[in-house]
């Protein structure tokens, strides 16, 4: 078993997105279920890509497919909180990118949970890896560690 990741702070991330929790996010234990964190990862990254003009959900010929995710939990979050999702590019390859993601309680300095999220870029129709387009690569480099 590998060593537990060190808990990250806000300074370890380049941009943040606020996402409100929903009633249905809580599980029977009274906190947000673990699968919801992965949805927040996906939402934060893809919303940034859309806002930057690098993803047209229905029309982009080149898209990022998730090939790996991981999450480490440090404390519980529950409805009706708003979380702040921190994003930074941890690794930028030829056709893949790994984002480091932090889930912060509103205003908190340390992550309640953190993980990584890897996209491999493919030509949508053929589903074959392709190099990350230049403009997108530059945007990713702009939020890299």
Buried (B, 14 or more C-beta within 10 A) or exposed (E): EEEEBEBBBBEBBBEBBEBEBEEEBBEEEEBBEEEBBBEBBBEBBBBBBEEBEBBEEEEBEBBBEBEEBEBBBBEBBBBEBEBBBBBBBBBBEEBBBBBBBBBBBEEBEBBBBBBBBBBBBBEEEEEEBBEBBEEBBEBBEEBBE
